[in-house]
Amino acid sequence: MDYEFYLRSVRKCNNNSAVKYMRNFGKVIRICLANRWLDFDPFVNYKSKIKVVDRAYLTVDEIQQIADKQFDNDRLAQVRDIFLFSCFTGLAYIDVKKLTRKDIVTGLDGEKWIATYRQKTGTPSKVPLLPSALKLIDYLR
């Protein structure tokens, strides 16, 4: 309970993050119990629940407002374009960051695709390049 209190108060974790950390800690405790490094299970009366989060998403109008935003600073304009590229492809920032020209391939349909491996999971990913994303690629070159 002290660890959960620490996560919520000192580390300022929201409910679902605290529950995730507690579950991971619970796995370590189970390993300790299996190896008889602990005599009792400190999680025996512990209950936690993930709260369903209603994720907000950007509307087409909001994305257009971001796309239309002009910056005096080239760096901020580049950040905007990378964010939009992530929106149009569904790729995480780290996956966009590590993209190279060789990751853009022509698919069986004759269209341009991104063929890469996701950083977080290491799984292969094939993403069609929508016209909006293609324009950003041409602009960033």
C-alpha positions in Angstrom: 0.0 0.0 0.0 2.9 2.3 0.7 4.3 1.8 -2.8 0.9 2.6 -4.3 0.6 5.7 -2.2 4.1 6.7 -3.3 3.1 6.2 -7.0 0.0 8.3 -6.6 1.3 11.1 -4.4 5.0 11.6 -5.0 5.2 10.3 -8.6 1.7 11.8 -9.4 0.6 8.7 -11.3 -3.0 8.5 -12.5 -5.0 5.5 -11.6 -4.2 3.3 -14.6 -0.5 4.1 -14.5 -0.4 3.2 -10.8 -2.3 0.0 -11.4 0.1 -0.9 -14.2 3.1 -0.4 -11.9 1.5 -2.4 -9.1 0.7 -5.3 -11.5 4.3 -5.3 -12.7 5.5 -5.3 -9.1 3.1 -8.1 -8.3 4.9 -10.2 -11.0 8.2 -9.7 -9.2 6.5 -10.7 -5.9 5.2 -13.9 -7.5 8.7 -14.8 -8.6 9.9 -14.1 -5.1 7.2 -16.4 -3.7 7.9 -19.1 -6.2 11.6 -19.1 -5.2 10.7 -19.0 -1.5 12.5 -15.6 -1.1 9.3 -14.3 0.6 7.2 -16.1 3.2 3.9 -14.4 2.5 2.2 -12.6 -0.4 1.8 -8.9 0.3 -0.7 -8.6 -2.5 -3.1 -11.2 -0.9 -5.8 -8.6 -0.1 -4.9 -6.0 -2.7 -7.4 -5.2 -5.4 -7.0 -2.7 -8.2 -9.1 -1.8 -11.2 -8.3 -0.1 -14.5 -10.6 2.7 -15.2 -11.9 2.9 -18.7 -10.6 6.1 -20.3 -12.6 7.8 -23.0 -9.8 9.0 -25.3 -10.4 12.3 -27.1 -9.4 12.4 -30.7 -8.8 15.3 -33.1 -11.5 16.2 -35.6 -10.8 16.8 -39.2 -11.4 20.6 -38.5 -8.9 20.5 -35.7 -6.3 18.8 -37.8 -6.9 21.3 -40.5 -6.4 24.2 -38.0 -3.0 22.7 -37.0 -2.0 22.2 -40.7 -3.0 25.9 -41.4 -1.1 27.3 -38.5 1.9 29.4 -39.7 5.0 29.7 -37.6 7.8 32.2 -37.8 10.2 29.6 -36.5 11.2 26.8 -38.9 11.7 24.3 -36.1 8.1 24.7 -34.9 6.8 24.3 -38.4 8.8 21.1 -38.7 7.4 19.8 -35.4 3.9 20.6 -36.7 4.6 18.6 -39.9 6.0 15.6 -38.0 3.0 15.6 -35.7 0.6 15.7 -38.7 2.6 13.0 -40.4 2.1 10.9 -37.3 -1.7 11.6 -37.4 -1.9 10.6 -41.0 0.1 7.4 -40.6 -0.8 6.3 -37.1 2.9 5.9 -36.3 4.4 6.9 -33.0 6.9 9.7 -32.9 9.9 7.3 -32.3 8.8 5.3 -35.4 8.6 8.5 -37.5 12.0 9.6 -36.2 13.7 6.4 -37.3 12.2 6.4 -40.8 14.5 6.4 -43.7 13.9 6.6 -47.5 14.4 2.9 -47.8 11.3 2.4 -45.5 9.1 3.9 -48.2 8.2 1.1 -50.7 5.8 0.5 -53.5 3.1 -1.9 -52.5 1.4 -4.6 -54.6 -1.3 -2.0 -55.3 1.3 0.3 -56.9 0.9 2.9 -54.1 3.5 4.1 -51.7 3.7 2.4 -48.3 5.9 2.6 -45.2 7.4 -0.8 -44.4 9.2 -0.8 -41.1 9.4 -2.4 -37.7 7.7 -0.7 -34.7 10.2 0.4 -32.1 8.2 -0.5 -29.1 7.1 -4.0 -30.1 9.6 -4.9 -32.8 6.7 -6.1 -35.0 6.6 -5.4 -38.7 4.4 -2.6 -39.8 3.1 -1.8 -43.2 1.2 1.6 -43.5 -0.3 3.0 -46.6 0.8 6.6 -47.3 -2.2 8.8 -47.7 -1.9 11.8 -50.1 -1.7 14.2 -47.0 1.3 12.2 -45.6 2.9 12.1 -49.1 2.7 15.9 -49.4 4.5 16.2 -46.0 7.2 13.8 -47.1 7.8 15.9 -50.3 7.8 19.1 -48.3 10.3 17.8 -45.7 12.8 16.6 -48.4 
